[in-house]
Amino acid sequence: MTQQTWDEVGGLLPHDEFRAASEAIVANIEQVIEGKTATVRLALAVLLAEGHLLIEDVPGVGKTKLAKALARSIDCTVRRIQFTPDLLPSDVTGVSVYNQETHDFEFRPGAVFANLVVGDEINRASPKTQSALLECMEERQVTVDGVTYQLQTPFMVIATQNPIEMEGTYPLPEAQRDRFTARIAMGYPDVSAELAMLDGHGATDPLHELRPVSDANIVRQLISTVRQVHVADAVKQYAIDLVTATREAPDLRLGASPRATLQLLRTARAVAALEGRDYVLPDDLQALAVPVLAHRIIPTADAQLARRTTDAIVSELVHRLPLPHDRQRNPYDTRPATGNGRAPYEPRRP
């Protein structure tokens, strides 16, 4: 059977079916992750935006559990890689092995040949091994011994890492960080969520009982629907202004790349669809600015000495940048109106 490649997705889903499918995935993950609805929804938005997710936080807050819960909620192929200092690039991408029976080399796929790849503690592997993911994450393909192999769709890398200053880790290079669509932190649960965790996780691990509520075909249809979400010209310009502000900020010596602009819009489309809209608002870009942009920028030495984090710098840029001020029938749904004066795909009201 021929596998679907990255640019081949399914048909569109009606509004009700899209909402039912996405809410089922979120509810399923929340059986394992207590009190982190916003984080769970953002992780799903990154999947539907055809991106990759970096989960960074201290040990023990559920980074790997979130990644595995998302993977198990979707009936897709899943591979997990435990990154260690002795892991080789061929363990990730695959290797050509000589077959004595056929007297020829045959390719044995590595762990990236799956729909969802969970990379646990990615910063414990050497930079050489980390770089094995660069082609996979950007081009959805693997090249081994001069032969290129296409990856399936959906394809998503969910990587976890501990903070850089901890022992036995290697900092992710800028090119690797820039390929992650968003970086999130789990954070500590509140008292009620931690109490619920003690009741639900005390005797058994709910992850073992988690069952898929979706499959690869439905996810492809969700992705196809997200691609059709409308983005007005004013919103596109606002996204460019946000990214340009990071390149001109005096506290930064490296701003966000054009890839960041593209992934900011893709993720905003996914967030809008998850909220029942088929057009993007500037509020979506504001809410996503920190998780999508902050891990791609590098502060100056003075900013580091002043203990200014990249999250704080991006938040300040968002507050300073003026919002688009167009006032039309709907300023961000700029498609032609139908005969009854309504947009052709005006979202349904609850």
C-alpha positions as CSV (number, residue, x, y, z in Angstrom):
1,M,0.0,0.0,0.0
2,T,1.3,3.4,-0.9
3,Q,1.7,5.7,2.0
4,Q,0.4,9.3,1.9
5,T,3.1,11.8,1.8
6,W,3.2,15.1,3.6
7,D,1.5,17.2,1.0
8,E,-1.4,14.8,0.5
9,V,-4.2,15.4,3.0
10,G,-7.9,14.4,3.2
11,G,-11.1,16.2,2.4
12,L,-12.7,19.0,4.5
13,L,-14.7,18.3,7.6
14,P,-18.0,20.1,8.4
15,H,-17.9,22.5,11.4
16,D,-19.7,20.1,13.7
17,E,-17.5,17.1,12.8
18,F,-14.3,19.2,13.2
19,R,-15.4,20.4,16.6
20,A,-16.4,16.9,17.7
21,A,-13.2,15.3,16.6
22,S,-10.9,17.9,18.1
23,E,-12.8,18.0,21.4
24,A,-12.6,14.2,21.7
25,I,-8.8,14.3,21.3
26,V,-8.5,17.1,24.0
27,A,-10.8,15.3,26.4
28,N,-8.9,12.0,25.9
29,I,-5.6,13.7,26.7
30,E,-7.1,15.3,29.8
31,Q,-7.7,11.9,31.3
32,V,-4.0,11.8,31.8
33,I,-3.0,15.5,32.1
34,E,-4.9,17.2,34.9
35,G,-5.7,20.9,34.8
36,K,-3.7,21.9,31.7
37,T,-6.4,22.5,29.1
38,A,-4.7,25.4,27.4
39,T,-1.5,23.5,27.1
40,V,-3.3,20.4,25.7
41,R,-5.2,22.6,23.1
42,L,-2.0,24.3,22.0
43,A,-0.3,20.9,21.5
44,L,-3.2,19.8,19.3
45,A,-3.1,23.1,17.4
46,V,0.6,22.5,16.6
47,L,-0.3,19.0,15.2
48,L,-3.1,20.5,13.0
49,A,-0.7,23.3,11.9
50,E,1.7,20.6,10.6
51,G,4.4,21.6,13.0
52,H,6.5,20.2,15.7
53,L,6.4,20.8,19.5
54,L,9.1,21.3,22.0
55,I,8.1,20.8,25.7
56,E,10.6,22.3,28.1
57,D,10.4,22.2,31.8
58,V,11.9,20.8,35.0
59,P,11.7,17.0,35.6
60,G,8.5,15.4,36.8
61,V,5.8,17.8,35.6
62,G,4.4,15.5,32.8
63,K,6.3,16.5,29.7
64,T,6.7,12.9,28.3
65,K,3.2,12.0,29.6
66,L,1.7,14.8,27.5
67,A,3.6,13.7,24.4
68,K,2.6,10.0,24.8
69,A,-1.0,10.9,25.6
70,L,-1.3,12.9,22.4
71,A,0.3,10.0,20.5
72,R,-2.0,7.4,22.0
73,S,-5.1,9.5,21.4
74,I,-4.6,9.2,17.7
75,D,-4.5,5.7,16.1
76,C,-1.4,6.4,14.1
77,T,2.1,4.9,14.0
78,V,4.1,6.1,17.0
79,R,7.8,5.7,17.7
80,R,9.6,6.9,20.8
81,I,13.3,7.8,20.9
82,Q,15.1,8.1,24.2
83,F,17.9,10.5,23.4
84,T,21.2,9.6,25.1
85,P,24.8,10.7,24.6
86,D,25.6,7.5,22.7
87,L,22.7,7.6,20.3
88,L,23.8,7.7,16.7
89,P,22.2,9.6,13.7
90,S,21.5,6.2,12.0
91,D,19.4,5.2,15.0
92,V,17.1,8.1,14.2
93,T,17.0,8.1,10.4
94,G,17.8,4.5,9.5
95,V,20.7,2.7,7.9
96,S,21.6,0.6,4.8
97,V,22.4,-3.0,5.7
98,Y,24.1,-5.5,3.4
99,N,21.8,-8.5,2.8
100,Q,23.9,-11.7,2.2
101,E,21.0,-13.5,0.5
102,T,20.3,-10.8,-2.1
103,H,23.9,-9.6,-2.2
104,D,22.6,-6.0,-2.1
105,F,22.1,-3.3,0.5
106,E,18.7,-2.7,1.9
107,F,17.4,0.2,3.8
108,R,16.1,-0.3,7.4
109,P,14.0,2.7,8.4
110,G,14.8,4.5,11.7
111,A,12.5,5.7,14.4
112,V,11.4,8.8,12.4
113,F,9.4,6.7,10.0
114,A,6.2,7.2,12.0
115,N,3.3,9.6,12.2
116,L,4.2,10.8,15.7
117,V,7.8,10.7,16.9
118,V,8.3,11.3,20.6
119,G,11.9,12.4,21.3
120,D,12.4,12.2,25.1
121,E,15.1,14.5,26.5
122,I,16.4,15.6,23.1
123,N,19.1,17.8,24.6
124,R,20.9,14.7,26.1
125,A,22.0,13.6,22.6
126,S,25.1,15.0,20.9
127,P,24.7,17.9,18.4
128,K,25.6,15.4,15.7
129,T,22.6,13.2,16.5
130,Q,20.3,16.2,17.0
131,S,21.1,17.3,13.5
132,A,19.7,14.1,12.1
133,L,16.2,15.6,12.7
134,L,16.8,18.7,10.6
135,E,15.8,17.3,7.2
136,C,13.0,15.3,8.7
137,M,11.4,18.2,10.4
138,E,11.6,20.7,7.6
139,E,11.3,18.7,4.4
140,R,9.4,15.6,5.7
141,Q,12.0,13.3,4.1
142,V,15.1,11.4,4.9
143,T,18.2,11.0,2.7
144,V,20.4,8.0,3.4
145,D,23.3,7.0,1.1
146,G,22.0,9.4,-1.6
147,V,18.5,8.0,-1.6
148,T,15.5,10.1,-0.4
149,Y,12.6,8.5,1.4
150,Q,9.4,10.4,2.0
151,L,7.7,10.5,5.4
152,Q,4.0,9.9,6.1
153,T,1.4,12.5,6.9
154,P,0.6,13.5,9.5
155,F,4.2,13.8,10.7
156,M,5.0,15.5,14.0
157,V,8.0,15.5,16.3
158,I,7.2,16.0,20.0
159,A,10.4,16.6,21.9
160,T,11.0,17.1,25.6
161,Q,14.0,18.7,27.2
162,N,15.1,19.8,30.6
163,P,16.4,23.3,31.1
164,I,19.8,23.9,29.5
165,E,21.6,24.6,32.7
166,M,21.1,21.1,34.1
167,E,23.9,18.6,34.0
168,G,24.6,16.3,31.1
169,T,22.8,18.3,28.4
170,Y,23.7,19.9,25.1
171,P,22.1,23.2,24.1
172,L,19.9,22.9,21.0
173,P,21.4,24.8,18.1
174,E,19.5,27.7,16.6
175,A,18.7,25.8,13.4
176,Q,17.1,23.0,15.5
177,R,15.1,25.3,17.7
178,D,13.8,27.2,14.7
179,R,12.3,24.0,13.3
180,F,10.0,23.6,16.3
181,T,6.8,25.4,15.7
182,A,6.1,26.2,19.4
183,R,7.8,25.7,22.8
184,I,5.6,25.2,25.8
185,A,6.2,24.7,29.5
186,M,4.0,22.4,31.6
187,G,4.4,24.3,34.8
188,Y,3.4,22.9,38.2
189,P,-0.3,21.9,38.7
190,D,-2.5,23.8,41.0
191,V,-3.6,22.3,44.3
192,S,-6.9,20.8,43.0
193,A,-5.3,19.3,39.9
194,E,-2.5,17.8,42.0
195,L,-5.0,16.3,44.4
196,A,-7.0,14.8,41.4
197,M,-3.7,13.4,40.1
198,L,-3.1,11.7,43.4
199,D,-6.5,10.1,43.2
200,G,-6.3,9.1,39.6
201,H,-2.7,8.1,39.3
202,G,-2.1,6.8,42.8
203,A,-2.8,3.1,42.1
204,T,-2.6,2.8,38.3
205,D,-1.2,4.8,35.4
206,P,-4.2,6.1,33.3
207,L,-1.9,6.3,30.3
208,H,-2.0,2.5,30.0
209,E,-5.8,2.5,29.7
210,L,-5.9,5.3,27.2
211,R,-7.6,4.3,23.9
212,P,-7.4,6.1,20.5
213,V,-10.3,8.4,19.7
214,S,-9.1,9.4,16.2
215,D,-7.0,8.0,13.4
216,A,-4.6,9.2,10.7
217,N,-7.3,9.7,8.1
218,I,-9.4,12.0,10.5
219,V,-6.2,13.9,11.4
220,R,-5.5,14.5,7.7
221,Q,-9.0,15.8,7.3
222,L,-8.6,18.1,10.3
223,I,-5.3,19.4,8.8
224,S,-7.0,20.0,5.4
225,T,-9.8,22.0,7.1
226,V,-7.3,24.1,9.0
227,R,-5.5,25.0,5.8
228,Q,-8.7,26.6,4.6
229,V,-9.1,29.1,7.5
230,H,-9.2,32.6,6.2
231,V,-6.4,35.1,7.0
232,A,-7.1,38.8,6.2
233,D,-4.4,41.0,4.7
234,A,-4.4,43.1,7.8
235,V,-3.8,40.1,10.0
236,K,-0.9,38.9,7.7
237,Q,0.6,42.4,8.0
238,Y,0.3,42.3,11.7
239,A,2.1,38.9,11.8
240,I,4.9,40.4,9.7
241,D,5.1,43.4,12.1
242,L,5.3,41.2,15.1
243,V,8.3,39.2,13.6
244,T,10.0,42.4,12.3
245,A,9.8,43.9,15.8
246,T,11.9,41.0,17.1
247,R,14.6,41.7,14.5
248,E,14.7,45.4,15.4
249,A,14.5,45.1,19.2
250,P,17.6,46.4,20.9
251,D,17.5,43.6,23.5
252,L,17.9,40.9,20.8
253,R,20.9,40.0,18.8
254,L,19.0,37.5,16.7
255,G,15.3,38.0,15.7
256,A,12.8,35.5,14.4
257,S,13.1,34.1,10.9
258,P,10.7,34.1,8.0
259,R,9.9,30.5,8.9
260,A,8.6,31.9,12.2
261,T,6.2,34.1,10.4
262,L,4.8,31.2,8.4
263,Q,4.5,29.0,11.4
264,L,2.8,31.8,13.4
265,L,0.1,32.1,10.8
266,R,-0.3,28.3,10.4
267,T,-0.7,27.9,14.2
268,A,-3.1,30.8,14.3
269,R,-5.3,29.1,11.7
270,A,-5.4,25.9,13.9
271,V,-6.2,27.9,17.0
272,A,-9.0,29.7,15.2
273,A,-10.5,26.5,13.9
274,L,-10.4,24.9,17.4
275,E,-12.3,27.9,18.7
276,G,-15.0,27.5,16.0
277,R,-13.9,30.3,13.7
278,D,-12.9,30.0,10.0
279,Y,-10.9,33.3,10.1
280,V,-8.0,34.4,12.2
281,L,-8.1,37.3,14.6
282,P,-5.1,39.4,15.7
283,D,-5.8,38.1,19.2
284,D,-4.8,34.6,18.0
285,L,-1.4,36.0,17.0
286,Q,-1.0,37.8,20.3
287,A,-1.8,34.7,22.3
288,L,0.7,32.6,20.2
289,A,3.6,35.1,20.0
290,V,5.4,33.8,23.1
291,P,5.2,30.1,22.4
292,V,5.9,30.4,18.7
293,L,8.6,33.2,18.7
294,A,10.4,33.2,22.1
295,H,12.5,30.1,21.6
296,R,13.8,31.3,18.2
297,I,15.4,34.6,19.4
298,I,18.7,35.3,21.2
299,P,19.0,38.2,23.7
300,T,22.0,40.4,23.9
301,A,24.6,40.0,26.6
302,D,23.2,43.1,28.4
303,A,19.7,41.6,28.4
304,Q,21.1,38.4,29.8
305,L,22.9,40.2,32.5
306,A,19.7,42.1,33.3
307,R,18.0,38.6,33.6
308,R,15.5,39.5,30.9
309,T,14.0,36.3,29.4
310,T,13.0,35.9,25.8
311,D,9.4,35.3,26.9
312,A,9.3,38.7,28.7
313,I,10.9,40.5,25.6
314,V,8.3,39.1,23.2
315,S,5.5,39.9,25.6
316,E,6.7,43.5,25.8
317,L,6.9,43.7,22.0
318,V,3.3,42.4,21.7
319,H,2.0,45.1,24.2
320,R,3.8,47.9,22.3
321,L,2.8,47.0,18.8
322,P,-0.5,48.6,17.8
323,L,-3.3,46.3,16.6
324,P,-4.8,46.6,13.1
325,H,-7.6,49.2,13.2
326,D,-9.7,48.3,10.2
327,R,-13.5,48.5,10.8
328,Q,-15.4,46.7,8.1
329,R,-18.4,44.4,8.2
330,N,-16.0,42.1,9.9
331,P,-12.5,43.5,9.9
332,Y,-10.8,40.1,9.8
333,D,-13.3,38.2,7.6
334,T,-12.6,40.0,4.3
335,R,-14.1,37.5,1.9
336,P,-16.8,38.8,-0.5
337,A,-20.3,38.9,1.1
338,T,-23.1,36.8,-0.4
339,G,-26.4,38.2,-1.6
340,N,-27.8,38.3,1.9
341,G,-25.0,40.4,3.2
342,R,-23.3,37.6,5.1
343,A,-19.8,36.1,4.5
344,P,-20.0,32.8,2.5
345,Y,-18.5,30.8,5.4
346,E,-19.7,32.8,8.4
347,P,-19.1,30.7,11.5
348,R,-22.1,29.3,13.4
349,R,-23.0,31.0,16.6
350,P,-23.6,28.8,19.7
